[in-house]
Amino acid sequence: MFNFFSKEDKQLYNMLGHLNMAEKEISLKDNSETEIYEVACPDDEYAFLHEAAIIEYHGTLFAAWYNCEEKELIGPTPIRQKRSKDGGKTWSDIETVAEDQTGKILFCPPVYGICEDKLYMLINEMVSADHIHALDLYVFQEEKDCFEFLWSKPIPFKLNTNVYKMANGKLLLPGRIAELDGFPNTPAVLISDSGKIDDDWRLVYIQENGDLPDGSKLVHPEITAIIEDNKIAMFSRDDERKVPLVYLSQDYGETWSDAFSYDIPFSDSKIYAGTLSDGRNYIIGNWYPGREKLVLVFSKPKENTFETGIILQNGFSDRLGYGKAWCYPCAYEADHKLYIIYTVYLENEKRGAALSVVPLI
């Protein structure tokens, strides 16, 4: 039980099962071996950027996000993108993938997936901030050098991560669900039984609604997965309480346990998790409190006990020359490196995106 828990946090903690995922204090080192690059900064057209995603495809890094003119999810909210052919050192000009210039439909967030050697982007349509209207799919056409629209479906499911592929060949998308045009606070997953991104996706609830046992509610249950064969550990953000939450599945995401607490002190912000090619699991998140410190932690191969990590950012960045908070990571492994993109808070609540490149060998 963390010393920053309130009375209400302790009450919820005592009502949940508990998983030990950090048997001792996690050893965190600095980011001196990590490359850090600027991806996008605010400009005169768009002062706000958030929820960036990243992937590597055919030797190129693709990074996408949503922009707003001044404030979060107010006014036109296009999905925009850059590419890098040198591992993030330099980036192309910005491309617009989707937009509604009237501002009636807000697009947020983008996530990527690769299937049968094709690159896809999934995007949410919203009628207002986090009120989900549809799920849209785009495919990258290499011969045309752009993303093309494939379909839109009235699935009020808020996306959280890139597409995960499971050992049974099916695909998994973690997120949260609501009524159409409603606010999603119920954790859920979408599953593609065919293993194809452009096929049908089936909804599975992780829990019945957004309620927790102590009477508090999940607000933004952004979730992310560590998958080993049929077993899934699904980590969730908790807002009304400060108790880190994780759900377990033993059957490829078809059924889920009640929420457990666990002992890594992530703040109430989005986290991102996955498994490296060497078998180590990782989780990226903000160390409590707030969003000033962004941390990457590693397990031993095929274990869910985390012992070491890297402080990716912590307050002002001398190497970038700006920044006061860092959050909403997304990661992708390629070329023996872990590419981690995240939001940067600048002065006057303006936001951009930066990239940490962590060597894995």
C-alpha positions as CSV (number, residue, x, y, z in Angstrom):
1,M,0.0,0.0,0.0
2,F,1.5,3.3,-1.1
3,N,2.1,6.1,1.4
4,F,0.4,8.6,-0.9
5,F,-2.9,6.7,-0.7
6,S,-5.9,8.6,0.8
7,K,-8.3,7.1,3.2
8,E,-10.6,6.3,0.2
9,D,-7.7,4.8,-1.7
10,K,-6.9,2.5,1.2
11,Q,-10.5,1.4,1.4
12,L,-10.6,0.4,-2.3
13,Y,-7.2,-1.3,-2.0
14,N,-8.5,-3.4,0.9
15,M,-11.5,-4.5,-1.2
16,L,-9.3,-5.8,-4.1
17,G,-7.0,-8.7,-4.6
18,H,-3.4,-7.7,-5.0
19,L,-0.6,-8.6,-7.4
20,N,3.1,-8.2,-6.5
21,M,4.7,-6.9,-9.7
22,A,7.7,-5.2,-8.0
23,E,9.0,-7.4,-5.3
24,K,11.6,-4.8,-4.3
25,E,12.1,-1.1,-5.1
26,I,12.5,-0.7,-8.9
27,S,16.0,0.5,-9.8
28,L,15.7,3.5,-12.2
29,K,18.6,4.9,-14.1
30,D,18.8,8.1,-16.1
31,N,18.3,8.5,-19.8
32,S,21.9,9.2,-20.8
33,E,22.0,6.2,-23.1
34,T,18.6,7.1,-24.7
35,E,18.3,9.3,-27.8
36,I,15.7,12.0,-27.5
37,Y,14.3,13.8,-30.6
38,E,11.7,16.4,-31.3
39,V,8.8,15.2,-33.4
40,A,6.3,18.1,-33.6
41,C,6.0,21.4,-31.8
42,P,3.1,23.9,-31.5
43,D,2.8,26.4,-34.3
44,D,0.6,29.3,-35.3
45,E,-2.0,27.0,-36.8
46,Y,-2.2,24.3,-34.1
47,A,-1.1,25.0,-30.5
48,F,-2.3,21.6,-29.1
49,L,-1.2,18.1,-29.9
50,H,-2.0,14.9,-28.0
51,E,-2.4,11.0,-28.0
52,A,0.5,10.3,-30.5
53,A,1.1,6.8,-31.9
54,I,4.2,5.3,-33.6
55,I,5.1,2.3,-35.7
56,E,7.8,1.2,-38.1
57,Y,6.8,0.0,-41.5
58,H,9.2,-0.9,-44.4
59,G,12.1,1.0,-42.9
60,T,10.1,4.2,-42.1
61,L,8.8,5.4,-38.7
62,F,5.3,6.7,-38.9
63,A,4.0,9.0,-36.1
64,A,0.5,10.3,-35.9
65,W,-1.6,12.4,-33.4
66,Y,-4.5,14.7,-33.2
67,N,-4.2,18.5,-33.3
68,C,-6.4,21.3,-32.0
69,E,-6.1,25.0,-32.7
70,E,-5.9,26.1,-29.1
71,K,-7.4,23.7,-26.5
72,E,-8.1,20.0,-26.2
73,L,-10.8,18.6,-28.4
74,I,-12.4,22.0,-29.2
75,G,-12.9,23.1,-32.8
76,P,-11.4,21.2,-35.8
77,T,-9.5,18.2,-34.6
78,P,-7.5,16.6,-37.5
79,I,-5.4,13.5,-37.4
80,R,-1.9,14.5,-38.7
81,Q,1.3,12.5,-39.3
82,K,5.0,12.7,-39.9
83,R,7.5,10.1,-41.1
84,S,11.2,9.5,-40.4
85,K,13.7,7.4,-42.4
86,D,16.6,7.9,-40.0
87,G,15.3,6.5,-36.8
88,G,13.6,9.7,-35.6
89,K,16.5,12.1,-36.0
90,T,14.6,14.1,-38.7
91,W,11.0,14.1,-39.8
92,S,9.0,14.9,-42.9
93,D,6.5,17.7,-43.4
94,I,3.2,17.1,-41.7
95,E,0.5,15.2,-43.6
96,T,-3.2,15.3,-42.8
97,V,-4.9,11.9,-42.7
98,A,-8.5,12.8,-41.6
99,E,-10.2,16.1,-40.8
100,D,-13.6,17.8,-40.5
101,Q,-13.0,21.5,-40.9
102,T,-16.5,22.3,-39.5
103,G,-15.4,20.8,-36.2
104,K,-18.7,18.8,-35.9
105,I,-16.7,15.5,-35.9
106,L,-13.6,15.3,-33.8
107,F,-11.0,12.7,-34.7
108,C,-9.1,11.2,-31.8
109,P,-7.0,9.1,-31.3
110,P,-5.0,7.4,-34.2
111,V,-3.6,3.9,-33.6
112,Y,-1.6,1.7,-36.0
113,G,-1.5,-1.9,-36.9
114,I,0.3,-4.1,-39.5
115,C,-1.5,-7.1,-41.1
116,E,-0.4,-9.2,-44.1
117,D,2.3,-6.7,-44.7
118,K,-0.1,-3.8,-45.0
119,L,-0.1,-0.7,-42.7
120,Y,-3.4,0.4,-41.2
121,M,-4.6,3.2,-39.1
122,L,-7.7,3.1,-36.9
123,I,-9.3,6.4,-35.7
124,N,-12.2,7.3,-33.5
125,E,-14.9,9.8,-34.6
126,M,-16.3,11.9,-31.7
127,V,-19.3,14.3,-31.5
128,S,-17.6,16.0,-28.5
129,A,-14.7,15.3,-26.2
130,D,-14.5,11.6,-25.7
131,H,-18.1,11.0,-26.8
132,I,-17.6,8.3,-29.4
133,H,-19.5,8.3,-32.7
134,A,-17.7,5.7,-34.9
135,L,-14.6,3.7,-35.6
136,D,-12.8,4.4,-38.9
137,L,-10.2,2.4,-40.7
138,Y,-7.6,3.6,-43.2
139,V,-4.9,1.6,-45.1
140,F,-1.6,2.9,-46.4
141,Q,-1.3,2.7,-50.1
142,E,2.4,2.6,-50.9
143,E,1.9,3.2,-54.7
144,K,0.0,6.4,-53.8
145,D,2.1,7.2,-50.7
146,C,-0.9,8.0,-48.6
147,F,-3.5,6.6,-46.3
148,E,-6.9,5.8,-47.9
149,F,-10.2,5.5,-46.1
150,L,-11.6,1.9,-46.0
151,W,-14.7,1.9,-43.7
152,S,-16.5,3.5,-40.8
153,K,-18.6,1.5,-38.3
154,P,-20.9,2.8,-35.5
155,I,-18.8,1.2,-32.7
156,P,-18.5,3.6,-29.7
157,F,-15.2,2.2,-28.6
158,K,-12.4,4.5,-27.6
159,L,-9.0,3.3,-28.8
160,N,-6.0,3.2,-26.5
161,T,-3.1,1.2,-28.2
162,N,-1.8,-0.1,-31.4
163,V,-3.1,-3.5,-32.5
164,Y,-1.9,-6.5,-30.5
165,K,-1.5,-9.9,-32.2
166,M,-2.2,-12.9,-30.0
167,A,-0.7,-16.4,-30.1
168,N,-4.0,-17.9,-31.4
169,G,-3.8,-15.7,-34.5
170,K,-6.5,-13.3,-33.4
171,L,-6.0,-9.5,-33.0
172,L,-6.8,-7.5,-29.9
173,L,-7.6,-3.8,-29.4
174,P,-7.8,-2.5,-25.8
175,G,-10.1,0.4,-25.0
176,R,-13.3,1.5,-23.4
177,I,-16.9,1.3,-24.5
178,A,-20.1,3.5,-24.2
179,E,-23.5,3.9,-25.8
180,L,-23.3,5.5,-29.2
181,D,-22.2,9.2,-28.9
182,G,-21.8,8.6,-25.2
183,F,-18.8,8.9,-22.8
184,P,-16.9,5.6,-22.4
185,N,-15.9,4.6,-18.9
186,T,-16.2,0.8,-19.2
187,P,-13.0,-1.1,-20.0
188,A,-13.4,-3.5,-22.9
189,V,-11.5,-5.1,-25.9
190,L,-12.3,-5.6,-29.5
191,I,-11.2,-8.9,-31.0
192,S,-10.7,-9.8,-34.7
193,D,-11.4,-13.5,-34.9
194,S,-10.1,-13.7,-38.4
195,G,-6.8,-12.1,-37.5
196,K,-7.4,-9.3,-40.1
197,I,-7.5,-5.7,-39.3
198,D,-9.9,-4.9,-42.1
199,D,-12.5,-7.5,-41.0
200,D,-15.1,-7.5,-38.3
201,W,-14.2,-6.7,-34.7
202,R,-16.1,-8.3,-31.8
203,L,-16.7,-6.5,-28.5
204,V,-15.9,-8.1,-25.1
205,Y,-16.5,-6.3,-21.9
206,I,-13.8,-6.5,-19.2
207,Q,-16.3,-5.5,-16.6
208,E,-20.0,-4.8,-16.7
209,N,-19.7,-1.1,-16.2
210,G,-17.3,1.6,-14.9
211,D,-18.1,1.0,-11.2
212,L,-15.5,0.0,-8.7
213,P,-16.3,-2.0,-5.5
214,D,-16.0,1.0,-3.1
215,G,-18.6,3.0,-5.0
216,S,-16.1,5.1,-7.0
217,K,-16.2,5.1,-10.8
218,L,-13.6,4.7,-13.5
219,V,-13.4,8.0,-15.5
220,H,-10.8,7.5,-18.2
221,P,-9.9,3.7,-17.9
222,E,-7.2,3.8,-20.6
223,I,-5.9,0.3,-20.8
224,T,-2.9,-1.6,-22.2
225,A,-1.8,-5.2,-22.3
226,I,0.9,-7.6,-21.7
227,I,0.1,-10.9,-23.5
228,E,1.8,-14.3,-23.0
229,D,0.1,-17.1,-25.0
230,N,-3.5,-17.2,-23.7
231,K,-2.8,-15.0,-20.6
232,I,-3.3,-11.3,-20.7
233,A,-2.6,-8.7,-18.0
234,M,-4.6,-5.6,-18.8
235,F,-3.4,-2.4,-16.9
236,S,-5.9,0.4,-16.3
237,R,-5.7,4.0,-15.4
238,D,-7.7,5.0,-12.2
239,D,-8.8,8.6,-11.7
240,E,-11.1,9.0,-8.7
241,R,-8.8,6.7,-6.7
242,K,-5.0,6.5,-7.0
243,V,-4.9,2.7,-6.9
244,P,-3.2,1.2,-10.0
245,L,-5.5,-1.5,-11.5
246,V,-4.9,-4.6,-13.5
247,Y,-7.4,-7.2,-14.9
248,L,-6.4,-10.8,-15.9
249,S,-7.6,-13.1,-18.7
250,Q,-6.6,-16.7,-19.1
251,D,-8.5,-17.3,-22.4
252,Y,-7.2,-14.8,-24.9
253,G,-9.4,-12.0,-23.7
254,E,-12.8,-13.8,-23.7
255,T,-13.4,-13.6,-20.0
256,W,-11.8,-11.4,-17.3
257,S,-11.1,-11.3,-13.6
258,D,-12.2,-8.6,-11.3
259,A,-9.8,-5.7,-10.9
260,F,-6.6,-6.3,-8.9
261,S,-4.3,-3.7,-7.4
262,Y,-0.6,-3.9,-8.1
263,D,2.5,-2.3,-6.6
264,I,4.0,0.0,-9.3
265,P,3.2,3.7,-8.4
266,F,1.8,4.9,-11.7
267,S,-0.1,8.2,-11.7
268,D,-3.6,8.7,-13.1
269,S,-2.5,9.0,-16.7
270,K,-2.3,6.7,-19.7
271,I,0.3,3.9,-19.6
272,Y,1.6,1.7,-22.4
273,A,2.8,-1.9,-22.1
274,G,4.1,-4.7,-24.3
275,T,6.6,-7.6,-24.8
276,L,10.0,-7.2,-26.4
277,S,11.4,-9.7,-28.9
278,D,13.8,-11.0,-26.2
279,G,10.9,-12.0,-24.0
280,R,11.1,-9.0,-21.5
281,N,7.9,-7.2,-20.7
282,Y,7.7,-3.4,-20.3
283,I,5.4,-0.8,-19.0
284,I,5.7,3.0,-19.6
285,G,3.9,5.5,-17.4
286,N,4.0,8.5,-15.2
287,W,5.5,8.0,-11.7
288,Y,3.2,9.4,-9.0
289,P,2.4,12.2,-8.6
290,G,1.3,14.0,-11.8
291,R,2.9,13.8,-15.2
292,E,6.4,15.3,-14.7
293,K,8.3,12.0,-14.5
294,L,7.8,9.5,-17.3
295,V,9.3,6.1,-16.7
296,L,10.0,2.8,-18.6
297,V,10.2,-0.4,-16.5
298,F,11.4,-3.8,-17.6
299,S,10.8,-7.4,-16.3
300,K,13.0,-10.4,-16.7
301,P,12.1,-12.5,-19.8
302,K,8.7,-14.1,-19.5
303,E,8.1,-12.7,-16.1
304,N,5.7,-10.1,-14.7
305,T,8.0,-8.9,-11.9
306,F,9.6,-5.5,-12.7
307,E,13.0,-4.7,-11.3
308,T,14.7,-2.1,-13.4
309,G,13.9,0.9,-15.5
310,I,14.8,4.2,-17.2
311,I,13.6,7.7,-16.4
312,L,12.7,8.8,-19.9
313,Q,11.9,12.4,-18.8
314,N,11.7,14.3,-15.5
315,G,10.7,18.0,-15.7
316,F,12.6,20.4,-17.9
317,S,14.7,18.7,-20.6
318,D,18.1,20.1,-21.0
319,R,18.6,18.1,-24.2
320,L,15.5,19.5,-25.8
321,G,15.6,22.9,-24.2
322,Y,11.9,22.8,-23.1
323,G,9.2,20.7,-21.4
324,K,7.6,20.6,-18.0
325,A,5.5,17.4,-18.2
326,W,5.5,14.3,-20.4
327,C,2.6,11.8,-20.9
328,Y,0.5,9.5,-23.0
329,P,3.3,7.2,-24.3
330,C,3.1,4.8,-27.3
331,A,5.9,2.4,-28.1
332,Y,7.1,0.1,-30.9
333,E,10.1,-2.1,-31.2
334,A,12.2,-2.1,-34.4
335,D,15.9,-2.5,-35.2
336,H,16.9,-3.5,-31.7
337,K,15.4,-0.3,-30.3
338,L,12.2,0.7,-28.5
339,Y,10.7,3.8,-30.1
340,I,8.6,5.7,-27.5
341,I,6.6,8.8,-28.6
342,Y,4.8,10.9,-26.0
343,T,3.1,14.3,-25.4
344,V,5.2,17.2,-24.3
345,Y,3.7,20.0,-22.1
346,L,5.2,23.4,-23.0
347,E,4.4,26.9,-21.6
348,N,0.8,28.3,-21.7
349,E,-0.6,24.7,-22.0
350,K,0.7,24.3,-25.5
351,R,1.6,20.7,-26.4
352,G,3.9,18.9,-28.8
353,A,5.4,15.4,-29.3
354,A,8.9,14.0,-28.6
355,L,10.5,10.6,-29.1
356,S,12.8,8.6,-26.9
357,V,14.8,5.8,-28.6
358,V,15.9,3.2,-26.1
359,P,18.7,0.7,-27.2
360,L,17.8,-2.9,-26.4
361,I,21.2,-4.4,-26.9
